């Protein structure tokens, strides 16, 4: 583990949330999809299961996506803005058989606020450790997904949408075609 468990979970959930939106996709089309996202990323606390909550989570995505394209000063401005707007007050919390970790807003805060603050706290750890280079865009030419490279050797190049497999198949086919020529 390179970072604290809650930092890694926050970074992974943030990238996954950003990747639910794209020019030709809506990964959170309805409340049921948000419910699935909530469960898949082990969110706890308040979850209203409403269209209003879904809209507020969707509205967070563009702001978080900007972080992957920002310089360090802009990342800091976004992170500080998210923390300030949410009235974040970091505290050590233990719940649901989890070890102590940081929460900066109450568990009954609206989901979008908790998502914003969890992202901001995790990104703050990247900034403080000088590891913003771990935020990447997928290397596949047809993909604009974001990723967080949590590998020890900083070698991750592709997102979780199967782009690594597609790249390997393309490379294999290119090698086969070259040997037939």
C-alpha positions in Angstrom: 0.0 0.0 0.0 1.5 3.3 -1.1 -1.0 5.6 0.7 -3.4 5.2 3.7 -6.3 2.8 2.9 -8.9 5.7 3.0 -6.7 7.7 0.6 -6.5 4.8 -1.9 -10.2 4.2 -1.6 -11.0 7.9 -2.1 -8.7 8.1 -5.2 -10.2 5.0 -6.7 -13.8 6.1 -6.1 -13.0 9.6 -7.5 -11.6 8.3 -10.7 -14.5 5.9 -11.0 -17.0 8.7 -10.5 -15.3 10.9 -13.1 -15.4 8.0 -15.5 -19.2 7.7 -15.2 -19.5 10.8 -17.5 -18.2 11.2 -21.0 -19.0 12.6 -24.3 -20.9 9.5 -25.4 -21.8 7.8 -22.1 -23.8 8.4 -18.9 -22.7 5.9 -16.3 -25.1 7.2 -13.7 -28.3 7.2 -15.8 -30.7 6.8 -12.9 -30.9 6.4 -9.1 -30.5 2.7 -9.4 -27.0 3.2 -11.0 -26.1 5.6 -8.2 -27.2 3.0 -5.7 -24.9 0.4 -7.4 -22.0 2.9 -7.4 -22.6 3.7 -3.8 -22.4 -0.1 -2.9 -19.5 -0.8 -5.3 -17.3 1.8 -3.7 -18.4 1.0 -0.1 -19.9 4.3 0.7 -21.6 4.5 4.1 -23.9 7.0 5.7 -26.7 9.0 4.3 -28.0 8.0 0.9 -31.4 9.5 -0.2 -32.0 7.5 -3.3 -33.5 10.6 -5.0 -33.2 12.3 -8.4 -32.0 15.5 -6.6 -29.1 13.5 -5.0 -28.3 11.9 -8.4 -28.1 15.4 -10.0 -25.8 16.7 -7.3 -23.5 13.8 -7.7 -23.5 14.2 -11.5 -22.8 18.0 -11.1 -19.6 17.1 -9.1 -18.0 15.1 -11.9 -16.8 18.0 -14.3 -15.1 19.7 -11.4 -13.3 16.5 -10.4 -12.4 15.7 -14.0 -10.6 19.1 -14.3 -8.1 17.9 -11.6 -6.7 15.4 -14.1 -5.9 18.2 -16.5 -4.8 20.8 -14.0 -1.4 22.0 -12.9 -0.6 21.6 -9.2 -1.7 25.1 -8.2 -5.0 24.6 -9.9 -5.4 21.2 -8.2 -4.8 22.9 -4.8 -7.3 25.6 -5.6 -10.0 23.0 -6.5 -9.2 20.9 -3.4 -9.3 23.9 -1.1 -12.5 25.1 -2.7 -14.2 21.7 -2.2 -13.1 21.5 1.5 -14.0 25.2 2.2 -17.5 24.9 0.5 -18.2 21.7 2.5 -17.1 23.2 5.8 -14.8 20.2 6.2 -13.4 19.5 9.7 -11.2 16.4 9.5 -11.6 13.9 12.4 -10.5 10.4 13.0 -13.4 8.0 12.9 -13.9 4.3 13.3 -17.0 2.5 12.0 -18.3 -0.6 10.3 -15.3 -2.7 11.3 -12.9 -0.2 9.6 -9.8 1.0 11.4 -9.5 4.7 12.2 -9.6 6.9 9.2 -10.4 10.5 8.3 -13.8 11.9 7.8 -14.1 15.6 7.3 -17.9 15.9 7.2 -20.6 14.0 9.2 -21.9 10.7 7.8 -25.3 12.3 7.5 -24.0 15.0 5.2 -25.4 14.8 1.6 -23.8 12.2 -0.5 -22.4 14.6 -3.1 -20.7 16.6 -0.3 -19.2 13.5 1.2 -17.9 12.4 -2.2 -16.4 15.9 -2.8 -14.7 15.9 0.5 -13.4 12.3 0.3 -12.0 13.2 -3.1 -10.5 16.4 -1.8 -8.9 14.7 1.2 -7.4 11.9 -0.9 -6.1 14.5 -3.5 -4.6 16.6 -0.7 -2.5 13.5 0.3 -1.3 13.3 -3.3 -0.4 17.0 -3.3 1.4 16.8 0.0 3.4 13.8 -1.0 4.3 15.2 -4.5 2.5 12.4 -6.3 0.1 14.2 -8.6 1.8 12.4 -11.5 -0.2 9.4 -10.4 -3.3 11.0 -11.9 -3.4 10.0 -15.6 -5.5 9.8 -18.6 -5.9 6.3 -20.2 -3.3 5.7 -22.9 -5.7 4.0 -25.3 -6.3 6.4 -28.2 -10.1 6.0 -28.2 -10.5 6.5 -24.4 -10.7 9.6 -22.3 -11.1 7.9 -19.0 -9.0 8.9 -16.0 -7.1 6.6 -13.7 -5.0 6.7 -10.6 -1.7 4.8 -10.9 -1.3 3.2 -7.5 1.3 0.7 -8.7 4.7 0.8 -6.9 6.6 1.2 -10.1 4.2 3.9 -11.6 3.6 1.7 -14.7 -0.2 1.8 -15.1 -1.2 3.1 -18.4 -4.8 2.0 -19.0 -8.2 2.5 -17.3 -10.4 -0.3 -16.0 -12.7 -0.3 -19.0 -10.7 -3.0 -20.8 -8.4 -0.6 -22.7 -5.3 -2.6 -21.7 -6.7 -5.7 -23.2 -7.7 -3.9 -26.4 -4.2 -2.5 -26.7 -2.6 -5.9 -26.2 -4.9 -7.5 -28.8 -4.1 -4.7 -31.3 -0.4 -5.1 -30.7 -0.6 -8.8 -31.1 -2.5 -8.5 -34.4 0.0 -5.9 -35.6 2.9 -8.3 -34.8 1.1 -11.2 -36.6 0.4 -9.1 -39.6 4.1 -7.9 -39.7 5.4 -11.5 -39.7 3.1 -12.5 -42.5 4.4 -9.7 -44.8 
